[in-house]
Amino acid sequence: MRRAVVEAAEACGFGPEAIAEIEVAVDEACANAVCHGSPEDGDISVEIALDERGLCATVADSNRRLAVHCAERSATGERSLEPMARWLRSERAGGLGLRLMERFMDEVEFAAGPARGNEVRLRKYRVLQQR
C-alpha cells in the first residue's frame, strides 16, 4: 500500500516532504480502519485519485455499526460526522493518527452510512508555480 501511495504522489509531482506526509496520513487512516473500523472479517479499501489539483486518498471500511454509532442527527435531521472525529480523537490509546492526518493533509473528511461503513478522504493540493 505504501509503495502505491508514494508512486501516486510522485506521479502527481509532489516533493519528498509532501510525499512523506501523504504516506504517513494514508497509513494512519488505514491503521484507524483496522483498529476501529472493520470487524475481523471486514474489508478495508484504499483508493487514490489524481487530478490537476492534487491527490485524494479514500480509506473505507465495512463497519456499519461504528458508522451508525458515530453519526448523530442534528436538530434539522441531517447527519453530522463530527462525532466520529471526536470519538477518534478521544481514544485513550490513540488519537495521534487523526491529528497527523489533519496536520499533513489539506483536507480530511469523514463519511459514514449504515449501508456502507466508514470512509475518510484525505486531500493534498499541489502548489502550482506562478509563471
N, C-alpha and C positions, 0 to 999 in steps of 0.2 A: 504494500500500500504506500509506504513512504517513497519508494522509488517512483511510483506513478505520480505522486503529488509533486515531487521535485522536478520530474521531467515536464509536467504540465506548467509549473511555474517558470521554468527555464524557457519553454516554448512561448510563453506569454511575454517574455522579456524582462522579468524581474531580476534584480541583482542578488548577490549572495545573502545579504542580510534579510531582505524581504523573503527570499526562498526559505531560509531557516525559520522565520516567523510563521510562514504559511504551514510549513511542515509540522511545527510544534502545535499550532492551533488545530489542525486536522487530526493529529494524533490524540490530542486531549478530547476532542469531540468523539472520536472512536472509543477512547477509554471510558467516557461517560456513558456511551451507548452500551458498552459491555457491562459496566458496573451497575448502572442504574436503569437501563432501558430494557434490554431483551432478556426474557427468561432463558434458561439453559438451552432450550431448543429453538429459540427465536432467531430471526435473521437480522443482520446489520448490512446496510448497503452504503457505499460511498460513490458519489457521482461528482465529477469535476467538469465544469464547463468554462470555456474560454471565450471571451468576446473582445471587442475593441476597447472596452473599458477596463478589463482585467480578468480576474479569476473568481469563480464561485464554486465552493465545495459544499455539497449537501451530504450530511451523515444522517441516516434514518435507521430506526429500529422498529421492532414489531410489537412492543409492549403497549397494548391498548389500555391496560389498567392504569399505568402511570399517566398516560395522556389524559384520561378522564379525571383522575385524581388531581392533577396539577392545573387543569384548565377550569377556572372558576367563571361563573356567569356574572357579568356586571349588572347594574341596575337596569340597563337597556336591553339585557338579554344576550348581548354579544359576549363571546368567549375572550378571556384575557389570558395571555401566556406568561405574563409577569409572574404569576405564582410558581410556574415551573422554574424560571430563572431564580426566584427567591429560594426555592427548595434546593436547587443545585448549589447555590452559594452558601446555604446554611448547613450543609452536610458536615458533621463534626470531623470526619476523617479526610475531608476534601474541600472542594470549593475553589482551590487554586486554579484548576483547569479552566473553569469558566472565566476567571479573571485574566488568565493568559490569552484565551481566545479574544476577549474584549480588548486587551492591550495590543495584540499583534494584528488584528484584522480591522478593517474599516467599518464593517457591519457584521453583527451577529444577531440572527433572528431565529426564533423558535416557532415551530408549528406543531400542532397535535390534533388528533381526532380519534374518536373511538373506533373508527373503521380502519385506520392506517397506522397508528402508533405515533412515535415522536420523531421530530426532524429538527436538525439545526443547520442553518445556512450561514456559511462564512464567506464574506466577500472582501477581496483586496483589490483596490483600484490601482491601475498603473498611473504613474506620474508622467504625463507627456511633456516632452521638452518643447519649449517655445522656439520657433524658427524665426 
